[in-house]
């Protein structure tokens, strides 16, 4: 293949929005995986603070329902296949299983809400924080089952310690999405 043909095939690949979206799904699966390595263990909880939810939120907002879901399904699939990308051992069968499984629905929910709301920083903040709360609720419910403890204990371990950080992640994600959408 000569240089002109190579350049032409690269341009046609970039012009194909489906290829870009598939690449975006792979990118967000990898970003979510990298987010697991940025973790702060909490001595009182089996669930660490990570950057993963930040990328879950962005995947829904930037890739839409279908490819946001695909990105998180790829991430969960890689972890289930044995690639050590989960923040805590046990993956979907460990203490963080509820959070991980919620990430399969959150990009769809997030993208659906964003498509129906004004594209403003405040709207994005609200959508992202609501999605974060859903992740925390589902994660805490599963944690209650996993640890065989009551809901108040599970919420004190898997919900309350994360609300402030998830609010901050929601605001930063909203700022990023607002900036990206202004460029379009």
N, C-alpha and C positions, 0 to 999 in steps of 0.2 A: 504494500500500500504506500503510495507516495504521500508527500506532505499535504498536498491539496486534498486528497481523498480523506486523509486522517482528520484534517481540519473540518471538512464537510461533515464527516460522521459525528464529530464532537458537537458541532453546532446543531445537527439534527437531534442528537440525544438531548441536548439542553432545551431544544424547542419542544420536545415531547413532555408535556406537563405530567403525564403519568410516570415517566421515568424520574422526574424531579420529585414527585410525591413518594415514590417507592424509596428513593435515596433519602428523602426526609424521614421516612419511617425507620429506616436502618440507622440513620444518624441519631434520632431520638431514642431508639432502643439502646444504642451505645452510650449516649449521654446519661440515660437513666442508670445504666450499669456503672458508669464512672461516678455518678452521684452517690452510689452506695459506699464508695471508698472515702467520701468526705463524711465521716460519721463522728458523732460525739456520744460515747456511751453514757447512759444515765445509771448511777449506782443503784437506784431504787426501782428501775424498770428494765424488763427484758428487751425493750424497744429503744434503739438508739435514735438520735436526731441525725437525719441525712439530708442531702440535697435532692433526693429522688423525686419527691412530690413536686418540686419545682419544675422538673422536666416533664412529669406526667401532665401537669396543667398546661404547660406550653405546647405539648404535643397535640392536645385537643384544640387549642386556640389557633395554632399555626398550620396544622395539617388537616383539620376537619375531622368529622366523625370516623370515616372509613380508615384513613391512614393514621389517625391518632390511635385508634383501636389496634391497628396492625402493629404500630410501633411498640405498644405495651404488651401485645401478645407475643411479639418477637422477644422482648425482654424476659417475660415470664417463661416462655418456652426455652430460652437459652439457659435460664437458671434451673428449670426442671430437668433439662438434659444433662445437667452436671457441671456446667461452667460456673465457677465460683464467683457469682456476681451479686448474690443476695447479701444484704448487710448483716444478717443473722443466720446462723445455721438452721437447717430444717426447712427453709424456704416456705412454700405454701403450706407445709405441714408443721411449721414451727410457730413461734409466738407472733411473727409478723405476717402470717398467712392471710389474715383478713385485709390488711393494708394492700398486700400484693394483689389479691384477687379483685379488690375494689378498683385497682388501676386499669382493669380491663373495661370497666364501664364509665369511668370518669372522663376520659377523652370524648366519648360519645355524648355524655350529658353536658360537658363543658361546651363543646362545639354547637350543640343544639341550642343552649341558652344564648350563646354569643350571636348566633344567626338571627335570633328574635329580639335582640336588644340594641339600643344605640351603641355605636362604636366609640365609647368614651372611656377615659381612664377610670372614672368612678364605676361605670358599669362593669368593666373588666375586673376591678378590685372586688366588687360584690360577687361576681360569678366565681372567681378564683377562690375567694374565701368560703363561699357556700360549698364548692367542690372539696375544699380542704376539710371542712367540717364533716362532710359525708365520708371521706376517707377515714377520718379519726373515729367517727361513730362505728363504721363497719369494722375497722381494725380493733376497736375496743370490745365490740360484741364478740368477735372471734377470740380475742384474748381472754375474755371471761370463760368461754368454752374451753379453750386450750389449757388455761391455768386452773380450771375448776374453782373459780372464785365468783363472788357476786358482782353484779353490774357496778355498784359504787366503787368497789376495789379496782375493777378492770378500768373504769373511767379515770380513776386517780392515777393509774399506771400508764394508760394508753391514750388518753385524751387531754387531760388538763396540762401536762407538761409541754405539750406541743402546740397549743393554741396560739401563743404569742409568736413563736417562730414561723408558724404557718401563715399567720397574718402578714408578717414581714415578707415571706416568700411570695404571697399573693400580691402585695403592693409592687414588689420588684418585677414580677411576671407581668403585671398590668402595665407598668412603665415600658417594658420591652415591647409588648404587643402594641401598645399605643404608638411607639416610635416606628415600628415596622409598618404598621398600617398607614401612618402619615406619609410614608415614602411611596406607597402605591398610588 
